[in-house]
Amino acid sequence: MSFKLPELPYAYDALAPHMSKETLEFHHDKHHLAYVNTGNGLIEGTDYASLSLTKIVKKAYAEKNQALINQAGQHYNHYHFWNWMKPNGGGTKLPGIVMPNDIPFDGEPADNHELVAFYSDWLKHSDVPKLFVNADEGHGLAGAAREFARTFKNQTEVTVHARHYLQEDAPDEVGAAIGEFVRRLRA
């Protein structure tokens, strides 16, 4: 399976003024396309070429093929990114509506259970620096899930005062935590 750049589900100027036409053209037509083209170059003529995107990422991870993990993972992320945004914004929060139906319970839905297990294992064992933004009231991540997240290697944890949507309840604290994390990585 080769990677393909998806069509945008809206016009290039549909997200203005939050994202300009020029920004969207560059991000979609050049930035995302670069992940697609580079990923295709990496899988061409290999046993990866016949696999689904999810299986490519899993196999690349197992084989420690960091270049392919990055290209395939970024293609996957951008594919969903375009669909999470919508013209005129507002309304309901798509991830907040979709996510509860996608959270795996008792192994179902099976494809999501498999992905969550795979990425959880990767996060737990990867040396990639991580930032865990914890909420002191713990609604978003609590109990066993929070304790599991704390087992991830090479992780910095910060706690902000928030209840549910950390980025909405404590945007300044979250932004400061991210800024400090990035400064430390660059030092």
RONU-406621 format. One record per atom (N, C-alpha, C): chain; atom name; y, z, x. Coordinates in steps of 0.2 Angstrom, whole numbers, plus 2048, in hexadecimal, padded with zeros to 3 digits. Each point is the difference from the previous one (the first is absolute). Example, Ala and Ser with C-alpha at 12.3 -4.5 7.8 and 13.67 -1.06 7.14 Angstrom:
A; N; 7E4; 827; 842
A; CA; 806; 800; 7FC
A; C; 806; 800; 804
A; N; 805; 7FC; 7FE
A; CA; 806; 801; 804
A; C; 805; 803; 7FC
This chain:
A; N; 7FA; 800; 804
A; CA; 806; 800; 7FC
A; C; 806; 800; 804
A; N; 805; 7FB; 7FF
A; CA; 806; 800; 804
A; C; 805; 804; 7FC
A; N; 805; 803; 804
A; CA; 805; 804; 7FD
A; C; 805; 7FA; 7FD
A; N; 803; 802; 7FA
A; CA; 805; 7FB; 7FD
A; C; 806; 804; 7FE
A; N; 806; 7FD; 801
A; CA; 806; 804; 7FE
A; C; 801; 7FF; 7F9
A; N; 800; 806; 7FC
A; CA; 800; 7FF; 7F9
A; C; 807; 7FE; 7FE
A; N; 801; 7FD; 7FA
A; CA; 806; 7FE; 7FD
A; C; 804; 807; 7FE
A; N; 806; 800; 800
A; CA; 804; 806; 7FD
A; C; 7FF; 800; 7F9
A; N; 800; 805; 7FC
A; CA; 7FF; 801; 7F9
A; C; 807; 7FF; 7FD
A; N; 806; 7FE; 804
A; CA; 806; 800; 7FD
A; C; 804; 7FC; 805
A; N; 806; 7FE; 7FE
A; CA; 805; 7FC; 804
A; C; 802; 804; 806
A; N; 802; 7FC; 806
A; CA; 803; 803; 806
A; C; 806; 805; 7FE
A; N; 804; 7FE; 7FC
A; CA; 806; 804; 7FE
A; C; 7FF; 805; 7FB
A; N; 7FA; 801; 7FD
A; CA; 7FF; 804; 7FB
A; C; 801; 808; 801
A; N; 7FF; 802; 806
A; CA; 801; 807; 802
A; C; 807; 802; 802
A; N; 804; 7FB; 800
A; CA; 807; 802; 802
A; C; 803; 805; 7FB
A; N; 804; 804; 802
A; CA; 803; 801; 807
A; C; 7FC; 804; 804
A; N; 7FB; 803; 7FE
A; CA; 7FC; 804; 805
A; C; 7FC; 7FD; 805
A; N; 7FE; 7FA; 7FF
A; CA; 7FE; 7FB; 806
A; C; 803; 7F9; 7FF
A; N; 803; 7FE; 805
A; CA; 803; 7FA; 7FF
A; C; 7FB; 7FA; 800
A; N; 803; 7FA; 7FE
A; CA; 7FB; 7FA; 800
A; C; 7FE; 7FF; 807
A; N; 805; 800; 805
A; CA; 7FF; 7FF; 807
A; C; 7FB; 805; 803
A; N; 800; 806; 7FE
A; CA; 7FC; 805; 803
A; C; 7F9; 7FF; 7FD
A; N; 7FF; 7FE; 7FA
A; CA; 7FA; 7FF; 7FD
A; C; 7FD; 7F9; 802
A; N; 804; 7FB; 801
A; CA; 7FD; 7FA; 803
A; C; 7FD; 801; 807
A; N; 804; 804; 804
A; CA; 7FE; 802; 807
A; C; 7F9; 804; 800
A; N; 801; 805; 7FC
A; CA; 7FA; 805; 800
A; C; 7FA; 7FD; 7FD
A; N; 800; 7FC; 7FB
A; CA; 7FA; 7FC; 7FD
A; C; 7FE; 7FA; 804
A; N; 805; 7FC; 801
A; CA; 7FF; 7F9; 803
A; C; 7FE; 800; 808
A; N; 803; 805; 803
A; CA; 7FF; 800; 807
A; C; 7FC; 806; 802
A; N; 802; 806; 7FF
A; CA; 7FD; 806; 802
A; C; 7F9; 801; 7FD
A; N; 7FF; 7FF; 7FA
A; CA; 7F9; 801; 7FD
A; C; 7FC; 7FA; 802
A; N; 803; 7FA; 800
A; CA; 7FD; 7FA; 802
A; C; 7FD; 800; 807
A; N; 804; 804; 805
A; CA; 7FD; 801; 806
A; C; 7FA; 804; 801
A; N; 7FF; 805; 7FB
A; CA; 7FA; 804; 800
A; C; 7FA; 7FB; 7FE
A; N; 802; 7FC; 7FB
A; CA; 7FB; 7FB; 7FD
A; C; 7FD; 7FB; 805
A; N; 805; 7FD; 804
A; CA; 7FE; 7FB; 805
A; C; 7FD; 803; 806
A; N; 802; 806; 802
A; CA; 7FD; 803; 806
A; C; 7F9; 802; 7FE
A; N; 800; 803; 7FA
A; CA; 7F9; 803; 7FE
A; C; 7FB; 7FA; 7FF
A; N; 802; 7FA; 7FE
A; CA; 7FC; 7FA; 7FF
A; C; 7FE; 7FE; 807
A; N; 804; 800; 805
A; CA; 7FF; 7FE; 807
A; C; 7FB; 805; 803
A; N; 800; 806; 7FE
A; CA; 7FB; 805; 803
A; C; 7F9; 7FF; 7FD
A; N; 800; 7FE; 7FA
A; CA; 7F9; 800; 7FC
A; C; 7FD; 7F9; 801
A; N; 804; 7FB; 801
A; CA; 7FD; 7F9; 800
A; C; 7FA; 7FF; 805
A; N; 7FB; 7FD; 7FD
A; CA; 7FA; 7FF; 805
A; C; 7FC; 807; 801
A; N; 801; 805; 7FD
A; CA; 7FD; 806; 801
A; C; 7FC; 802; 7FA
A; N; 7FC; 805; 801
A; CA; 7FC; 803; 7FA
A; C; 804; 803; 7FB
A; N; 807; 802; 802
A; CA; 805; 803; 7FB
A; C; 802; 7FB; 7FB
A; N; 7FF; 7F9; 801
A; CA; 803; 7FB; 7FC
A; C; 7FD; 800; 7F9
A; N; 7FA; 802; 7FF
A; CA; 7FD; 800; 7FA
A; C; 801; 806; 7FC
A; N; 803; 805; 803
A; CA; 801; 807; 7FC
A; C; 806; 800; 7FC
A; N; 800; 805; 7FB
A; CA; 806; 802; 7FC
A; C; 804; 804; 805
A; N; 807; 800; 7FE
A; CA; 805; 804; 803
A; C; 7FE; 807; 802
A; N; 7FD; 803; 7FB
A; CA; 7FE; 807; 801
A; C; 7FA; 801; 805
A; N; 7FC; 7FB; 800
A; CA; 7FA; 800; 804
A; C; 802; 7FE; 807
A; N; 805; 7FC; 801
A; CA; 803; 7FE; 806
A; C; 803; 807; 804
A; N; 804; 803; 7FC
A; CA; 803; 806; 803
A; C; 7FB; 806; 802
A; N; 7FB; 800; 7FC
A; CA; 7FA; 805; 801
A; C; 7FD; 7FE; 807
A; N; 7FE; 7FA; 800
A; CA; 7FC; 7FD; 806
A; C; 804; 801; 806
A; N; 807; 7FE; 7FF
A; CA; 804; 800; 806
A; C; 801; 807; 803
A; N; 800; 805; 7FB
A; CA; 801; 807; 802
A; C; 7FA; 802; 804
A; N; 7FA; 7FF; 7FD
A; CA; 7FA; 802; 803
A; C; 7FF; 7FD; 807
A; N; 803; 7FA; 801
A; CA; 7FF; 7FD; 806
A; C; 806; 801; 805
A; N; 805; 804; 7FD
A; CA; 806; 802; 804
A; C; 804; 7FA; 802
A; N; 800; 7FB; 7FB
A; CA; 804; 7FA; 801
A; C; 807; 801; 7FD
A; N; 805; 804; 804
A; CA; 806; 802; 7FE
A; C; 805; 7FB; 7FD
A; N; 800; 7FA; 804
A; CA; 804; 7FA; 7FE
A; C; 7FE; 7FE; 7F9
A; N; 7FA; 7FF; 7FE
A; CA; 7FE; 7FE; 7FA
A; C; 801; 805; 7FA
A; N; 7FF; 807; 802
A; CA; 801; 805; 7FB
A; C; 808; 800; 7FE
A; N; 804; 7FF; 805
A; CA; 807; 800; 7FF
A; C; 802; 7FA; 7FB
A; N; 7FE; 7FA; 802
A; CA; 802; 7FA; 7FC
A; C; 7FD; 800; 7F9
A; N; 7F9; 802; 800
A; CA; 7FD; 800; 7F9
A; C; 803; 806; 7FC
A; N; 801; 805; 803
A; CA; 803; 806; 7FC
A; C; 807; 7FF; 7FE
A; N; 804; 7FC; 804
A; CA; 807; 7FF; 7FE
A; C; 800; 7FA; 7FA
A; N; 7FC; 7FC; 801
A; CA; 7FF; 7FB; 7FA
A; C; 7FF; 803; 7FA
A; N; 7FB; 805; 800
A; CA; 7FE; 804; 7FA
A; C; 806; 804; 7FD
A; N; 803; 803; 805
A; CA; 806; 804; 7FE
A; C; 805; 7FC; 7FC
A; N; 802; 7FA; 803
A; CA; 805; 7FC; 7FE
A; C; 7FE; 7FD; 7F9
A; N; 7FA; 7FE; 800
A; CA; 7FE; 7FD; 7F9
A; C; 801; 805; 7FB
A; N; 7FF; 806; 800
A; CA; 801; 805; 7FB
A; C; 808; 802; 800
A; N; 803; 800; 805
A; CA; 807; 801; 800
A; C; 804; 7FC; 7FB
A; N; 7FF; 7F9; 800
A; CA; 803; 7FB; 7FC
A; C; 7FF; 802; 7F9
A; N; 7FA; 803; 7FE
A; CA; 7FF; 801; 7F9
A; C; 802; 807; 7FE
A; N; 802; 804; 804
A; CA; 803; 807; 7FE
A; C; 807; 7FF; 7FF
A; N; 803; 7FB; 802
A; CA; 808; 7FF; 7FE
A; C; 800; 7FC; 7FA
A; N; 806; 801; 7FD
A; CA; 801; 7FB; 7FA
A; C; 808; 7FF; 7FF
A; N; 802; 7FB; 7FD
A; CA; 807; 7FE; 7FF
A; C; 802; 806; 7FB
A; N; 807; 802; 801
A; CA; 803; 805; 7FC
A; C; 7FE; 807; 801
A; N; 7FB; 801; 803
A; CA; 7FD; 806; 802
A; C; 800; 805; 7FA
A; N; 800; 806; 801
A; CA; 800; 805; 7FA
A; C; 7FA; 800; 7FD
A; N; 800; 803; 7FA
A; CA; 7F9; 801; 7FC
A; C; 7FC; 805; 803
A; N; 7F9; 7FE; 800
A; CA; 7FB; 805; 802
A; C; 7FF; 7FF; 807
A; N; 7FD; 804; 804
A; CA; 7FE; 800; 807
A; C; 7F9; 7FD; 800
A; N; 7FF; 7FA; 802
A; CA; 7FA; 7FC; 800
A; C; 7FA; 804; 803
A; N; 801; 802; 807
A; CA; 7FB; 804; 803
A; C; 7FE; 806; 7FC
A; N; 805; 803; 7FD
A; CA; 7FE; 806; 7FC
A; C; 7FC; 7FF; 7FA
A; N; 800; 7FA; 7FD
A; CA; 7FC; 7FE; 7FA
A; C; 7FA; 7FD; 803
A; N; 800; 7FC; 805
A; CA; 7FA; 7FD; 802
A; C; 7FB; 804; 804
A; N; 803; 804; 804
A; CA; 7FD; 805; 805
A; C; 7FA; 804; 7FC
A; N; 802; 804; 7FB
A; CA; 7FB; 804; 7FD
A; C; 7FA; 7FC; 7FE
A; N; 801; 7FA; 7FE
A; CA; 7FA; 7FC; 7FE
A; C; 7FC; 7FE; 806
A; N; 803; 800; 806
A; CA; 7FC; 7FE; 806
A; C; 7FE; 805; 804
A; N; 801; 807; 7FF
A; CA; 7FE; 805; 804
A; C; 7F8; 801; 7FF
A; N; 7FD; 800; 805
A; CA; 7F8; 800; 7FF
A; C; 7FE; 807; 7FF
A; N; 7FC; 801; 7FA
A; CA; 7FD; 806; 7FE
A; C; 7F8; 7FE; 800
A; N; 7FD; 805; 803
A; CA; 7F8; 7FF; 7FF
A; C; 7FE; 7F9; 802
A; N; 804; 7FD; 805
A; CA; 7FE; 7F9; 803
A; C; 802; 7FA; 7FC
A; N; 804; 801; 7FB
A; CA; 802; 7FB; 7FC
A; C; 808; 800; 7FF
A; N; 803; 7FA; 800
A; CA; 7FD; 7F9; 801
A; C; 7FE; 800; 807
A; N; 7FA; 7FD; 801
A; CA; 7FC; 7FF; 806
A; C; 804; 7FD; 806
A; N; 804; 7FB; 7FE
A; CA; 804; 7FC; 806
A; C; 805; 805; 802
A; N; 803; 804; 7FC
A; CA; 806; 804; 802
A; C; 7FD; 806; 804
A; N; 7FA; 803; 7FD
A; CA; 7FD; 805; 804
A; C; 7FE; 7FE; 807
A; N; 7FE; 7FA; 801
A; CA; 7FE; 7FE; 806
A; C; 806; 7FF; 805
A; N; 805; 7FE; 7FD
A; CA; 807; 7FF; 804
A; C; 802; 807; 802
A; N; 801; 804; 7FB
A; CA; 802; 807; 802
A; C; 7FC; 803; 805
A; N; 7FA; 800; 7FF
A; CA; 7FB; 803; 805
A; C; 801; 7FD; 807
A; N; 801; 7F9; 801
A; CA; 801; 7FD; 806
A; C; 806; 802; 803
A; N; 806; 800; 7FC
A; CA; 806; 801; 803
A; C; 801; 808; 802
A; N; 7FD; 804; 7FC
A; CA; 800; 807; 801
A; C; 7FD; 802; 807
A; N; 7FA; 7FC; 801
A; CA; 7FC; 801; 806
A; C; 805; 7FE; 806
A; N; 803; 7FA; 7FF
A; CA; 804; 7FD; 805
A; C; 806; 805; 802
A; N; 803; 802; 7FB
A; CA; 806; 805; 801
A; C; 7FE; 806; 803
A; N; 7FA; 803; 7FF
A; CA; 7FD; 806; 803
A; C; 7FF; 7FF; 807
A; N; 7FD; 7FA; 802
A; CA; 7FE; 7FF; 807
A; C; 805; 7FC; 805
A; N; 805; 7FD; 7FD
A; CA; 804; 7FC; 803
A; C; 805; 804; 804
A; N; 802; 7FD; 806
A; CA; 805; 804; 804
A; C; 807; 7FD; 7FF
A; N; 801; 7FC; 7FB
A; CA; 806; 7FD; 7FE
A; C; 804; 806; 7FD
A; N; 806; 801; 803
A; CA; 805; 805; 7FD
A; C; 801; 800; 7F9
A; N; 7FF; 806; 7FD
A; CA; 801; 800; 7F8
A; C; 805; 805; 7FE
A; N; 804; 7FF; 7FB
A; CA; 804; 805; 7FD
A; C; 7FE; 802; 7F9
A; N; 7FE; 807; 7FF
A; CA; 7FE; 802; 7FA
A; C; 806; 804; 7FD
A; N; 803; 7FD; 7FA
A; CA; 806; 803; 7FD
A; C; 7FD; 804; 7FA
A; N; 7FF; 807; 801
A; CA; 7FD; 804; 7FB
A; C; 806; 803; 7FC
A; N; 7FE; 801; 7F9
A; CA; 805; 803; 7FC
A; C; 7FE; 808; 7FF
A; N; 805; 804; 800
A; CA; 7FF; 807; 800
A; C; 7FD; 802; 7F9
A; N; 801; 7FC; 7FB
A; CA; 7FD; 802; 7F9
A; C; 7F9; 7FC; 800
A; N; 7FF; 7FC; 804
A; CA; 7F9; 7FD; 800
A; C; 7FE; 7FC; 7FB
A; N; 804; 7FD; 7FB
A; CA; 7FD; 7FD; 7FA
A; C; 7FD; 7F9; 802
A; N; 803; 7FD; 805
A; CA; 7FE; 7F9; 802
A; C; 7F9; 800; 804
A; N; 800; 805; 804
A; CA; 7FA; 801; 804
A; C; 7FE; 808; 801
A; N; 7FB; 802; 7FD
A; CA; 7FF; 807; 801
A; C; 7F8; 802; 801
A; N; 7FF; 806; 801
A; CA; 7F9; 802; 800
A; C; 7FC; 7FD; 806
A; N; 7FA; 7FE; 7FE
A; CA; 7FB; 7FC; 805
A; C; 803; 7FA; 803
A; N; 804; 7FC; 7FC
A; CA; 803; 7FA; 802
A; C; 805; 801; 805
A; N; 804; 805; 800
A; CA; 805; 802; 805
A; C; 7FC; 802; 806
A; N; 7FB; 805; 7FF
A; CA; 7FD; 802; 806
A; C; 7FC; 7FB; 804
A; N; 7FE; 7FB; 7FC
A; CA; 7FC; 7FA; 803
A; C; 806; 7FC; 804
A; N; 806; 7FF; 7FD
A; CA; 805; 7FC; 804
A; C; 802; 804; 806
A; N; 800; 806; 800
A; CA; 802; 804; 806
A; C; 7FB; 7FF; 806
A; N; 7FA; 7FD; 7FF
A; CA; 7FB; 7FF; 805
A; C; 801; 7FA; 804
A; N; 805; 7FC; 7FE
A; CA; 801; 7F9; 803
A; C; 802; 802; 807
A; N; 7FE; 7FC; 805
A; CA; 802; 800; 807
A; C; 807; 7FE; 801
A; N; 803; 803; 805
A; CA; 807; 7FE; 802
A; C; 805; 7FF; 7FB
A; N; 800; 806; 7FC
A; CA; 804; 800; 7FA
A; C; 806; 805; 800
A; N; 806; 7FE; 7FE
A; CA; 805; 805; 7FF
A; C; 801; 802; 7F9
A; N; 800; 806; 7FE
A; CA; 801; 802; 7F9
A; C; 807; 803; 800
A; N; 804; 7FE; 7FA
A; CA; 806; 803; 7FE
A; C; 7FF; 802; 7F9
A; N; 804; 805; 7FE
A; CA; 800; 802; 7F9
A; C; 807; 7FF; 7FD
A; N; 800; 7FD; 7FA
A; CA; 807; 800; 7FD
A; C; 7FF; 803; 7F9
A; N; 806; 802; 7FD
A; CA; 800; 803; 7FA
A; C; 800; 7FA; 7FB
A; N; 7FA; 7FF; 7FC
A; CA; 800; 7FB; 7FB
A; C; 7FA; 802; 7FC
A; N; 800; 7FD; 7FA
A; CA; 7FB; 801; 7FB
A; C; 7FB; 7FA; 7FF
A; N; 802; 7FA; 7FF
A; CA; 7FB; 7FB; 7FF
A; C; 802; 7FA; 804
A; N; 805; 7FC; 7FF
A; CA; 802; 7FA; 804
A; C; 804; 803; 805
A; N; 7FD; 801; 806
A; CA; 804; 802; 806
A; C; 806; 7FC; 801
A; N; 800; 7FA; 800
A; CA; 805; 7FB; 802
A; C; 806; 801; 7FB
A; N; 7FF; 802; 7FA
A; CA; 805; 801; 7FB
A; C; 802; 807; 800
A; N; 7FC; 805; 801
A; CA; 802; 807; 7FF
A; C; 804; 802; 807
A; N; 7FE; 7FD; 805
A; CA; 803; 803; 807
A; C; 801; 7FA; 804
A; N; 804; 7FB; 7FE
A; CA; 801; 7FA; 804
A; C; 803; 801; 807
A; N; 805; 805; 800
A; CA; 803; 801; 807
A; C; 7FB; 804; 805
A; N; 7FC; 804; 7FD
A; CA; 7FB; 804; 804
A; C; 7FB; 7FB; 803
A; N; 7FD; 7FC; 7FB
A; CA; 7FB; 7FB; 802
A; C; 803; 7FB; 805
A; N; 806; 7FE; 7FF
A; CA; 803; 7FB; 805
A; C; 801; 803; 807
A; N; 803; 807; 800
A; CA; 801; 803; 806
A; C; 7F9; 801; 804
A; N; 7FB; 802; 7FC
A; CA; 7F9; 800; 803
A; C; 7FE; 7FA; 803
A; N; 801; 7FA; 7FD
A; CA; 7FE; 7FA; 803
A; C; 804; 7FE; 806
A; N; 806; 801; 7FF
A; CA; 805; 7FF; 806
A; C; 7FE; 804; 806
A; N; 7FE; 806; 7FF
A; CA; 7FE; 805; 806
A; C; 7FA; 7FD; 803
A; N; 7FB; 7FF; 7FB
A; CA; 7F9; 7FD; 803
A; C; 801; 7FA; 804
A; N; 804; 7FB; 7FE
A; CA; 801; 7FA; 803
A; C; 803; 801; 807
A; N; 805; 805; 800
A; CA; 804; 802; 806
A; C; 7FB; 802; 805
A; N; 7FC; 805; 7FE
A; CA; 7FB; 803; 805
A; C; 7FB; 7FA; 802
A; N; 7FE; 7FC; 7FC
A; CA; 7FB; 7FA; 802
A; C; 804; 7FC; 806
A; N; 806; 7FF; 7FF
A; CA; 804; 7FB; 805
A; C; 801; 804; 806
A; N; 800; 807; 800
A; CA; 802; 804; 806
A; C; 7FB; 7FF; 806
